[in-house]
Amino acid sequence: MAYERVAAIEELEPGVPLRADLAEPVCVMRFDDDSVAAVHDTCSHQQASLSEGWVDDRQVECPLHGSAFDVDTGDPSSLPAMKPIPVYACKVEDGAVWVDLADQRNDAPTPRH
């Protein structure tokens, strides 16, 4: 697999997650410094959509029970989640945000949704 375009960079408001439906659902985020990150969109605790949650300081918080995940490592930073989520290669190129699902940056298992 290769990088897939998910949105124009202008479509992502900093701090507001966006769901992209690729072969897997992906939560894509833009930060105040215009960096981007992509994680699996499914919380490892109870399968809620992370793109319906909140982003703060390179953390994405699940809207269901408040579990937060580091978007660079996928590691949970608050309970009740105890398992990490997949983190994917993500870049900005030619004014667009691109994600490569084949380039997973950690060894977290893919959540079943």
C-alpha positions as CSV (number, residue, x, y, z in Angstrom):
1,M,0.0,0.0,0.0
2,A,1.1,3.6,-0.4
3,Y,0.2,7.0,0.8
4,E,-3.5,7.9,0.3
5,R,-4.8,11.5,0.2
6,V,-7.3,12.1,2.9
7,A,-8.0,15.9,2.7
8,A,-6.6,19.3,1.8
9,I,-4.7,20.8,4.7
10,E,-7.1,23.7,4.8
11,E,-9.9,21.3,5.5
12,L,-8.4,20.3,8.8
13,E,-8.9,22.9,11.6
14,P,-6.1,22.6,14.2
15,G,-7.3,20.7,17.2
16,V,-10.4,19.2,15.4
17,P,-10.1,15.5,14.5
18,L,-11.3,14.3,11.1
19,R,-12.4,10.7,10.2
20,A,-11.0,9.3,6.9
21,D,-12.4,6.0,5.7
22,L,-9.6,4.2,4.0
23,A,-9.1,0.4,4.3
24,E,-9.4,1.1,8.0
25,P,-11.1,4.1,9.7
26,V,-8.4,6.7,10.5
27,C,-8.5,9.7,12.8
28,V,-6.4,12.5,11.3
29,M,-5.4,15.6,13.2
30,R,-3.7,18.9,12.5
31,F,-1.9,20.9,15.2
32,D,-1.2,24.6,15.8
33,D,2.3,24.2,14.3
34,D,0.7,22.7,11.1
35,S,2.1,19.2,11.8
36,V,-0.3,16.3,11.3
37,A,-0.9,12.9,12.8
38,A,-3.0,9.8,12.0
39,V,-4.2,7.0,14.3
40,H,-6.8,4.3,14.0
41,D,-10.2,5.9,14.6
42,T,-11.3,3.2,17.1
43,C,-10.6,3.5,20.8
44,S,-9.0,0.4,22.3
45,H,-11.3,0.5,25.3
46,Q,-14.8,0.2,23.8
47,Q,-14.6,0.9,20.1
48,A,-15.8,4.5,20.1
49,S,-14.8,6.8,17.2
50,L,-11.9,8.9,18.3
51,S,-12.6,11.4,15.5
52,E,-15.7,12.3,17.6
53,G,-13.5,13.2,20.5
54,W,-11.1,16.1,21.3
55,V,-7.5,16.9,20.5
56,D,-5.2,18.7,22.9
57,D,-1.4,18.8,23.2
58,R,-0.8,15.9,20.8
59,Q,-3.4,13.7,22.6
60,V,-6.7,12.5,21.3
61,E,-9.5,11.9,23.8
62,C,-12.2,9.4,23.3
63,P,-15.7,10.9,23.6
64,L,-17.2,7.8,25.3
65,H,-15.2,7.4,28.6
66,G,-12.4,10.0,28.3
67,S,-9.4,7.7,27.5
68,A,-6.7,9.8,25.9
69,F,-4.0,8.5,23.6
70,D,-0.6,10.0,22.6
71,V,-0.9,10.5,18.8
72,D,2.8,9.9,18.3
73,T,3.1,6.6,20.1
74,G,-0.5,5.4,20.3
75,D,0.0,4.7,24.1
76,P,-3.0,5.4,26.4
77,S,-2.3,8.3,28.8
78,S,-5.4,7.9,30.8
79,L,-7.8,5.2,31.9
80,P,-10.0,3.3,31.2
81,A,-8.0,2.4,28.1
82,M,-5.0,0.2,28.7
83,K,-4.0,-0.9,25.2
84,P,-2.4,1.3,22.6
85,I,-3.9,2.2,19.2
86,P,-2.2,2.0,15.8
87,V,-0.3,5.1,14.6
88,Y,0.2,5.6,10.9
89,A,2.7,7.5,8.8
90,C,1.1,10.9,7.9
91,K,2.5,13.8,5.9
92,V,1.6,17.1,4.3
93,E,2.5,17.3,0.6
94,D,1.3,19.5,-2.2
95,G,-1.3,21.1,0.1
96,A,-2.8,17.8,1.1
97,V,-2.7,15.4,4.0
98,W,-1.6,11.9,3.2
99,V,-1.7,8.7,5.3
100,D,0.0,5.3,4.7
101,L,-1.8,2.5,6.5
102,A,1.0,0.1,5.5
103,D,3.5,2.2,7.4
104,Q,2.3,1.6,11.0
105,R,4.6,3.4,13.5
106,N,4.0,1.1,16.4
107,D,3.0,-2.5,17.1
108,A,-0.5,-2.0,18.4
109,P,-3.0,-4.5,17.1
110,T,-5.7,-3.2,14.8
111,P,-9.0,-2.7,16.7
112,R,-11.9,-4.7,15.3
113,H,-14.8,-2.4,14.6
